[in-house]
């Protein structure tokens, strides 16, 4: 089992300034899954109780987003998976960037090598696995070791891959939110009002987010959003109705779905805007199985989707009786 790679300057920046800060706010640990074609950060994928997240970086031999030299081999179809502490990984990457910059006089031109190793820690009798970051200067090298779990067995990797495959299914209707700050502001102000959020998504391009209690009902609505997947035109007679009435009629016609999610989970999912996506798509899985948020990244300077990066999360839904 071997893994060694040199990170690109763009790859270091992506991890240090965007993705690792977001994952650091989501939870203590995550899984890394390395394959010949992809690198995955998987948060909470084997646990259905909280927010699940999948960040995928695709290896493109024309423009590798993270690495310019990537070598992996294992007896498990060249797949390696393990878990690690996100905060430790984040700290090691930030420190490596600082060291690279210092050694190169501010140019940050030193290459950062990352590899899997086994080492014998102090006061231990058995070697332990580490993800090692190595920065080479003119006269010296700085090595930082991030402890990781024992690499997953073949059966465990298959379990993780199966969960990953099932989490890739798209909702039949997705609506695009260009400016997520309005959602962020709403949740920030309303998180102390209640614990349950009602989310309604219609095929007309409407997204409604509402917090209800026995005394108060507060919400916000986005109308005429771009729709991917199943879409319909809103009836003319619904135009002058309230948001509540329109959503109820759309649900009755089968043109909308509504689910309840935890305010805490929804607020957590908004932390992924630290990755600086260009927009976000919201959708509800068939039978209301979960609320899915897909973040879109564009190739800089274009309106084309950057297919080398993908990020989405799934929020578990609550029993209606929990409100």
C-alpha positions in Angstrom: 0.0 0.0 0.0 1.7 3.2 -1.2 0.7 6.8 -1.8 2.9 9.8 -2.6 2.1 13.0 -4.3 3.3 16.6 -4.8 0.7 19.2 -4.3 0.2 22.1 -6.7 0.1 25.7 -5.5 -3.6 25.8 -6.5 -4.2 22.5 -4.6 -2.6 23.9 -1.4 -4.7 27.1 -1.7 -7.9 25.1 -2.2 -7.4 23.0 0.9 -5.9 25.7 3.2 -8.2 28.6 2.4 -11.5 27.0 1.4 -12.2 23.3 2.0 -10.4 22.5 5.2 -11.8 25.5 7.1 -15.3 24.3 6.1 -14.6 20.7 7.1 -13.1 21.8 10.3 -16.4 23.4 11.3 -18.4 20.3 10.5 -16.8 17.7 12.8 -13.7 16.3 14.4 -13.0 13.6 11.9 -13.6 12.6 8.3 -12.6 9.8 5.9 -10.1 10.2 3.1 -10.7 7.9 0.1 -7.9 7.8 -2.4 -8.2 6.2 -5.8 -6.4 6.4 -9.2 -8.9 9.0 -10.4 -10.2 10.8 -7.4 -9.6 12.1 -3.9 -12.6 12.2 -1.6 -13.2 13.9 1.7 -16.2 12.1 3.3 -17.8 13.5 6.4 -20.3 11.3 8.4 -21.0 9.1 5.4 -21.5 5.9 7.4 -23.8 7.6 10.0 -27.3 8.6 9.1 -27.9 10.8 12.1 -26.2 14.0 11.0 -25.2 16.0 8.0 -23.4 13.9 5.4 -20.9 15.6 3.1 -18.9 14.5 0.0 -16.1 16.6 -1.5 -14.5 15.1 -4.6 -11.4 16.2 -6.5 -11.1 14.5 -9.8 -7.6 13.7 -11.2 -7.4 15.3 -14.6 -4.1 14.6 -16.5 -4.6 17.9 -18.4 -5.1 20.0 -15.3 -4.7 18.3 -12.0 -6.5 20.4 -9.4 -4.6 19.2 -6.4 -1.5 17.4 -7.5 1.1 17.5 -10.3 2.6 14.1 -9.4 0.3 11.4 -7.9 1.2 7.8 -7.3 -1.0 5.2 -5.6 -1.0 1.5 -5.4 -2.7 -1.1 -3.2 -4.0 -4.6 -3.4 -7.5 -3.2 -2.9 -8.0 -2.1 -6.6 -5.6 0.8 -5.9 -8.0 2.3 -3.3 -6.8 3.5 0.1 -9.1 4.9 2.8 -8.6 6.0 6.4 -9.9 8.5 8.9 -8.1 11.4 10.4 -8.6 14.5 12.6 -9.5 17.4 10.4 -8.1 20.0 12.7 -4.7 18.3 12.7 -4.7 18.1 8.9 -5.7 21.8 8.6 -2.9 22.8 11.0 -0.3 20.8 9.1 -1.3 22.3 5.8 -1.3 25.9 7.1 2.1 25.3 8.8 3.5 23.8 5.6 2.4 26.8 3.6 4.1 29.1 6.1 7.3 27.1 5.9 7.3 27.0 2.1 6.8 30.8 2.0 9.6 31.3 4.6 12.1 29.0 2.8 11.4 30.6 -0.6 11.6 34.2 0.5 7.9 34.8 0.1 7.6 33.1 -3.3 6.0 29.9 -2.1 7.8 28.0 -4.9 8.8 25.0 -2.8 6.9 21.8 -3.6 4.9 20.2 -0.8 5.1 16.4 -0.8 2.4 14.3 0.9 2.7 10.6 1.5 1.6 7.7 3.6 4.2 6.3 6.0 4.6 4.1 9.0 6.7 5.3 11.9 7.5 4.2 15.4 6.2 7.0 17.8 8.0 7.7 21.1 7.2 5.2 23.9 5.5 2.9 21.4 6.4 -0.6 20.4 4.3 -0.8 17.2 4.7 1.4 14.1 1.7 3.7 13.4 0.4 5.1 10.1 0.8 8.8 9.3 0.0 11.2 6.5 3.3 13.0 6.2 3.9 16.5 4.8 7.4 17.2 3.7 8.8 20.6 2.7 12.3 20.8 1.4 14.4 23.9 1.7 17.8 24.8 0.4 19.7 23.2 3.3 17.0 21.3 5.3 13.6 19.7 5.2 10.7 20.1 7.5 8.4 17.0 8.1 5.0 17.1 9.7 3.2 13.9 10.6 -0.6 13.7 10.8 -1.7 10.6 12.7 -4.4 8.6 10.8 -6.4 5.5 11.5 -5.3 2.1 10.4 -6.2 2.0 6.7 -9.6 0.4 6.1 -9.8 -3.2 5.2 -11.2 -4.4 1.8 -14.6 -5.0 3.3 -14.6 -1.6 5.0 -13.6 0.1 1.8 -16.4 -1.6 0.0 -18.9 -0.5 2.7 -17.6 3.1 2.3 -17.7 2.9 -1.5 -21.3 1.6 -1.4 -22.4 4.4 0.9 -20.6 6.9 -1.4 -22.4 5.5 -4.5 -25.8 5.6 -2.9 -25.2 9.2 -1.8 -24.6 10.3 -5.4 -28.2 10.0 -6.4 -29.7 13.4 -7.5 -33.2 14.7 -6.5 -35.6 14.9 -9.4 -35.9 18.7 -9.0 -33.1 21.1 -8.1 -33.5 24.9 -7.7 -30.5 27.2 -7.9 -29.7 29.8 -5.3 -27.2 32.4 -6.6 -26.8 34.3 -3.3 -26.8 32.1 -0.2 -26.2 35.0 2.1 -30.0 35.6 2.4 -30.4 32.1 3.7 -27.5 32.5 6.0 -28.9 35.7 7.4 -32.4 34.2 7.9 -31.0 31.2 9.8 -28.7 33.3 11.9 -31.5 35.5 13.0 -34.1 32.7 13.5 -32.0 29.9 15.0 -33.2 30.9 18.5 -36.9 30.9 17.5 -37.2 27.2 17.0 -35.4 24.0 16.4 -37.2 22.8 13.2 -37.0 24.2 9.7 -39.7 23.6 7.1 -38.2 23.5 3.6 -40.5 23.4 0.5 -39.2 23.1 -3.1 -41.5 23.3 -6.1 -41.0 22.5 -9.7 -41.9 26.1 -10.5 -38.6 27.2 -9.1 -39.8 28.3 -5.6 -37.8 27.7 -2.4 -39.5 28.4 0.9 -37.8 28.2 4.3 -39.9 28.6 7.4 -39.6 28.3 11.2 -42.9 27.7 13.0 -43.8 27.5 16.7 -47.1 27.6 18.5 -46.9 31.4 18.8 -45.1 32.5 15.6 -44.3 31.6 12.0 -41.4 33.2 10.2 -40.0 32.4 6.8 -38.4 33.6 3.6 -39.1 32.7 0.0 -37.1 32.6 -3.3 -39.3 32.7 -6.4 -38.6 31.9 -10.1 -35.3 30.3 -9.5 -33.5 28.3 -12.2 -34.7 24.7 -12.2 -32.7 21.6 -13.2 -34.7 18.4 -13.7 -38.4 18.1 -13.5 -40.1 21.5 -13.9 -43.6 22.9 -14.5 -45.2 26.3 -15.0 -47.0 27.8 -12.0 -50.7 28.2 -12.6 -51.8 31.7 -13.3 -54.5 31.6 -10.6 -51.8 31.0 -7.9 -49.9 34.3 -8.6 -51.9 36.4 -6.1 -51.9 33.8 -3.3 -49.8 33.9 -0.2 -46.6 31.8 -0.1 -48.2 29.4 2.3 -51.3 28.9 0.1 -49.2 28.5 -3.1 -46.9 25.8 -1.5 -49.9 23.9 -0.1 -51.6 23.9 -3.6 -48.3 22.8 -5.3 -47.8 20.0 -2.8 -51.4 18.8 -3.4 -50.8 18.8 -7.2 -47.6 16.9 -6.8 -45.6 19.9 -8.0 -43.7 20.4 -4.8 -42.2 18.6 -1.8 -41.8 19.7 1.8 -39.6 18.3 4.5 -38.6 19.2 8.0 -34.9 19.4 9.0 -33.0 20.5 12.1 -32.1 24.2 12.2 -28.7 23.1 13.5 -28.1 20.8 10.5 -29.2 23.5 8.1 -27.0 26.0 9.7 -24.1 23.5 9.5 -24.6 23.0 5.8 -24.3 26.7 5.2 -20.7 26.5 6.6 -19.7 25.0 3.3 -20.0 28.4 1.7 -16.5 28.9 3.2 -15.4 26.8 0.1 -16.6 29.8 -2.0 -18.9 28.1 -4.4 -20.5 30.1 -7.2 -24.0 28.9 -6.4 -25.9 26.2 -4.6 -28.7 23.9 -5.7 -31.3 22.6 -3.3 -33.5 19.5 -3.8 -35.5 17.0 -1.9 -34.9 13.3 -2.5 -37.8 11.0 -3.6 -40.2 10.2 -0.8 -38.6 13.0 1.2 -35.6 10.9 2.2 -33.3 13.8 2.7 -32.6 17.4 1.7 -29.7 17.7 -0.7 -27.5 20.7 -1.3 -25.1 20.7 -4.3 -22.5 23.4 -4.5 -21.4 24.6 -8.0 -17.9 25.8 -8.8 -17.2 27.5 -12.1 -13.9 27.6 -14.0 -12.4 31.0 -13.2 -13.3 33.6 -15.8 -16.0 31.5 -17.4 -19.6 30.3 -16.9 -18.6 26.7 -17.3 -18.8 24.2 -14.4 -15.5 23.1 -13.0 -15.9 19.3 -13.3 -12.7 18.6 -11.4 -14.3 19.8 -8.1 -17.6 18.7 -6.6 -19.2 19.2 -3.2 -22.6 18.3 -1.9 -24.2 17.5 1.5 -27.3 15.6 2.6 -29.4 16.6 5.6 -31.5 14.0 7.4 -35.2 14.8 7.6 -37.2 14.8 10.8 -40.4 13.0 11.7 -43.2 15.6 11.3 -44.3 14.7 14.8 -41.0 16.1 16.2 -42.2 19.7 15.6 
